[in-house]
Amino acid sequence: RALTIAFAAGAGVALVSAPLLAQQGASVTIASFKFGPENVSANAKTPITWTNKDGAPHQIAVATKNLKTAVISRDQSKALTIAEPGRYDYICSIHPSMKGKIVVK
């Protein structure tokens, strides 16, 4: 399967196709309209993968980086890699009451 990477200009962030890298980084499960775990940490340049176990679609958005994953359907995964250390709030852009935090070391 081909690797897909999209860079945001100057943001130090990349969206990465999940199936290739999910085993190497942190992972979050989406179930019952909640992130588990809600707070996740990862090393810089290490993917964080969200897997949707809900019947409804979800989309991860990091507002401070102006980034969104593609919509994640049931039993699909999408990953986000952040190159710059820091703390980042994220939400499901489809269901904004779903919130979490990413700590990049």
C-alpha positions in Angstrom: 0.0 0.0 0.0 1.3 3.4 -0.9 2.3 5.9 1.9 0.5 9.2 1.8 2.0 12.2 3.4 0.7 15.8 3.2 2.7 18.6 4.8 1.3 21.9 6.1 3.6 24.7 5.1 5.8 25.7 8.0 3.7 23.8 10.5 6.0 20.9 11.1 3.1 18.4 10.9 2.3 15.6 8.5 -0.7 13.4 7.9 0.4 9.8 7.3 -1.5 6.8 6.0 -2.3 4.7 9.1 -1.9 1.1 8.0 1.8 1.5 7.3 2.8 3.1 10.6 0.2 2.2 13.2 2.4 -0.3 14.9 5.2 2.2 15.5 3.5 5.0 17.4 0.7 5.7 19.9 -2.9 4.7 19.3 -6.3 6.0 20.3 -9.6 4.1 20.0 -12.8 6.0 19.3 -15.8 4.3 20.9 -19.1 5.5 22.3 -18.2 9.0 21.1 -15.1 9.2 23.3 -11.3 9.0 22.7 -9.5 6.3 24.6 -7.2 7.4 25.9 -8.3 11.0 25.8 -4.8 12.3 26.4 -2.0 10.7 24.4 1.7 11.3 24.2 4.2 10.5 21.4 7.7 11.3 20.4 8.1 13.9 17.7 7.8 12.5 14.2 6.0 9.4 15.6 2.5 8.7 14.3 -0.6 8.8 16.5 -3.3 6.5 15.1 -7.0 6.9 15.7 -9.2 3.8 15.1 -13.0 4.3 14.8 -15.1 1.6 16.6 -18.3 3.8 16.4 -21.0 3.4 13.9 -20.7 7.2 13.1 -17.8 8.7 11.2 -15.3 10.9 13.0 -12.6 13.4 11.9 -9.6 14.4 14.0 -8.8 18.2 13.9 -5.9 20.0 15.6 -7.0 23.7 15.4 -3.7 25.3 16.4 -2.1 23.6 13.4 -5.1 24.0 11.1 -5.1 20.3 10.3 -7.7 17.6 9.9 -7.5 13.9 9.0 -9.8 12.5 6.4 -13.1 11.3 7.8 -12.6 8.0 9.7 -15.4 5.5 9.0 -16.2 2.5 11.3 -13.2 0.1 11.6 -10.9 2.5 9.7 -7.8 4.2 11.1 -6.0 7.5 10.3 -2.8 8.8 11.7 -1.3 12.2 12.5 2.4 12.8 13.0 3.6 16.0 14.6 7.2 17.0 14.2 7.4 19.8 16.8 7.3 19.1 20.6 4.5 20.7 22.5 0.9 20.3 23.8 -1.9 20.2 21.3 -5.7 20.1 21.8 -7.7 18.1 19.3 -11.4 17.4 18.7 -13.6 15.5 16.4 -14.6 18.1 13.9 -17.9 16.3 13.2 -18.7 16.0 17.0 -16.9 19.0 18.6 -17.8 17.9 22.1 -15.3 15.0 21.7 -12.0 16.5 22.9 -8.5 15.3 23.7 -4.9 16.3 24.2 -1.7 15.3 22.4 1.7 15.8 24.1 4.6 15.6 21.7 8.0 15.0 23.3 
